[in-house]
Amino acid sequence: MKLSISSEFRKVALVNYVVPPEVVEKYLPKYTKMDFYNGECIISLIGFQVQKLKVAGVKVPLLKDFDEIDLQIYVKRFDGAQWRKGVVVISRIFDQLAARDLANTVFKANYTSMPVSGKVEETEYHLKVQYSWQFRELQQNFWVKSNRLAAPYDKDSAAAFLLDRPYGYLKSEDQTYEYKLDHVDWHLYTVDEYSIDVDFSKQFDPAFNILNSQTPHSVILTEGSTIEIGANQLVQS
């Protein structure tokens, strides 16, 4: 049976950095290429709330709403007629130990189970979203503060490059899988302040040590929406 996922992604915060392409090339699934924004290779640390998750239209027993942390890069694949824009999630972190092995086996994902928590503070004028998780002795966290008015983004902007991604790609041993991502355009809040306290080299990859002292290329906060994630399809070209 082909398994698809429906869910709501809410309070999606993206912290985006520029990295040398050679730092992330090893994460590229076969048949994909790096996709560049104005000649720059982007990597994103993402925090978001996962709500009302269903697999093949059925709510998963014992799986409650949760917060997730992703680290992803941006790729493209030529399907014989056009380039398909997609993402590759290098790492997924969530606080669902019982579901981790099932998710990694069935969906060929790369989940790690760690204590993760999200916090949302709302006032009449401001919105503050914080994501925290515990990695060994390290308390990792980042937060974003914005106004309360979400608006559409310019289709020629960096936000469009990051968010308009109809496909996801998975690398499983020597095979590549593609899945469809379907959601309405996400409106953006205007970010006023942010703070990042994350050790990328210890958490993800020693090569990402360059991110520890780097100023982000951009920081985005969006309300998110309902999202449909299609079943994995084996890619052979």
C-alpha angles and dihedrals in degrees: 000000000000107000120212129179132222121189146134120258109200136182092011112192120189124191107191129200137182114237134176107263092234090064093065103027092100089064094058114113115227114276093026131103133199114269113216131207109215088337094309129118111227130203121186134206106206133190123186146152118251112208137174094007117187131179115211087348094305126109110239112242115245092006107121129185110289145178121248136198119204134182111202144170131205123247143164135212129199109227095192094271107040145359115270114211115219150151135243115208108213095187136009121195124191138151097245109108095167092053098041099086093041092051093048093047101042100034097029088231127148105236124166120194116227134143104278127177136178128202127194122193118188130186131168091272108020142050123200121188122187131184122193135175139173119238111180104297094345125097104207122193147149134185138195128202122198145157120274099245115093118198139177119271131233111264090224093053134103087253090061091050090053101039105034095079114134095181142050126201130208129198113212113175103300096339132092125213128193127203132184123244117202127180140127119267109285117232117225132229118218107252114225102172140003141177130199123194103170131132100215095181095056095038101045119001134341088234089066091067086105088071095059094078099025125112110233119255087224142340121217133188122189134171092231125206145217110314133196117208115195128220120276114268121197112242116213102172 
